[in-house]
């Protein structure tokens, strides 16, 4: 299934370890699910048979987290941050990943990311036979790189090519955007 539901977006999630350090981990069971309120979801597995992954624990206990949309040039840091480390050990420190503090945000973001969502826990549900944590996060703030956006008649237009989002495939495989197809929505048929 994982190798067939492709490409998948990647949520590169920063959460607070509660010891003045941050956890950073990628999740490709991730998507947007509602617009009002704006809510996204990610599915987080267990670290082992008895221990939840740090992202799950941190969001459950401290509520706030940042979801980044990583760019292709961040693939090596995204992959490195998937390493299972002991609880409380920071991927930020272990892999020398830089952070930027954002005015008005309770958490920093990964430096150089072109899209970041500051979220707070909306709900967590355990689902499945080997329970996954289905984490729902309400988006409170969005940060988008200025170079990736423009205005058209007062409407914000995002250029996906300038975001250059990294996508997840199966195994050790990742992908980038190829040709972008623009297909206008059809008009409503006159007989309806």
N, C-alpha and C positions, 0 to 999 in steps of 0.2 A: 504494500500500500504506500509506504513512504517513498518508494522509488517511482511510483506512478502518479501521485498527486503532486505534480510539478508544473512550473516552478513555484516554490513557496516563498512568501516574504519572510524576512528575518527580523525578529524583535531582539535587539541587543539591549538587555535590561540591566540597568544600574539600580541597586537597592542598598539600603543602609544596614551594615552588619551590626550596628549597635555598640561598636567598640571604637568609634572614630575612624573606621575604614569602610570601604564600599565593596560590594560584590558586583561583578559584571559577568553576565552569561548570555549566550545566544539561544533563542528558541524559534523554531520554524513551524510549530503548531501555533499559529498566530494570525489574527486578522481583526479588522474593524467590524463591529456588529450592530451598532445603532448610531444615529446622528443626533438624537435629542432625547436624553443627554448623550454627548459623544462618548461612546464606550468601546473599548477594544478588549480582546480576549487573548490569553495565551494559556497553553496547557503545559504544566510542569510535572515531570515524573519524580519518583523518589530517588535519592542518592544511592541507597541500598535498601535491604529488606526492612530496616527499622528507622531509617533517617530520611526526613524530607530534604529536598534540595534547599540550599541557602536562600535562593530567590523566593521560594514559597514561604519559608519561615520568616524572612525579613519583611515581606509584604503583609503577611498575616499579623505580625507583631507591631510594625511601624507604619503601615498603610501607604506611604508615599514611595513612588518609584518613577524612573525615567525610562521610556522606551525610545531607543534610537533606531533609525532606519540606516544601517551601515551602507557605505558606498563600496564599490569594487576595490578601491585602493586600500580598504581596511580589512580585506579578506584574511590576512595572516593574523592580525590581532583578534578578529572574530573567532577564528579557529583556535588560537591559543587560549582564549578565554573560556572555551568549552571544557578545558581540563578540570577534572574533579580535584579540588583542593580541600584541605581540612576546614571545618566551619570557622569563620572569622578571619581566614587568610584571604587577603585581597588580591584579585587578579590585576587590579590597577597597579599595585606595587610589584607583584611577581613578574608582570610582563611590561613594566615601564610604560603604561598607558597614561597619557596626560588628560587632565580634566580642566574644564572652564566653569567658573561660577557665573550663573546667570542672575541678573538683578531681579529680585522678587521671587526667586525659586527657592524651595527648601532643600533641594539637592542640586549638585552640579551636573553637567553633561560631559560626554566624552568629547574632547577637543577635536575639531575637524569634521564632526558629523554634520550633515547638511539638513537633517530633520530630527527633531527630538520632541517627545510628548511628555510633559510632566503629568503624571497620573496619581490618583489615589484609589485605594482599594474600594471597589463597589460591592463585590461579593466574591467568595471562593466556594466552589462546590467540588466535592470529591466524586469522580465518575469513573466507571469502568471496573473490570474484574481485578486488575492490578491498579488500584486507584491513582488517577492523575489529579492534580489540582487544576481545575478550570478556574483561572483567575480572571475576573472582570475588573477592568480599571477605567474609572471615569477620567477623561482627559480634561485637565484644568487649564493648561497652557500649551501652546505649540510654538516651536522655534523652527523657522525655515531659513536656510541660507539666502541672503538677498539676491545672489546671482541666479538662483533657480526660480525666481518669481517675477511676474510682470503684472500689469493691470490692463484690463480691457473693459471699457465702459463701467468702471467701478468694481469689476469682478476680478478677484485674484486668480491668476493663471500660473500653474506650476509646470515647469519644463522637466519632465521625467529624465530626459537625457542629461541634464545638468546635475540631477541628484545621483545618477548612475548607480541605482540601487543594486545591492548584492542579493541574489536569489539562491535558495537552497534546493539542491537536487538530492539524490540518494547517495549513500556511502560518503566518500570524500569529495564529492562533486558539488561545485557551485556554478552559477551562471550569471551573466550580465544581460542587460537588455540588448536585443538585436534590433531589427527594423521595427519602427513604431508605425502601426497602421492607424490611420484616421478614417473612421467610418461614421458619417452623420447618422443620427437617429432618424428612422423613417417617420414621415407624417402619418397622422391617424387616417385610416381609410375613410373616404367620404360616406360609405354606406353604414358605418357604425354609429 
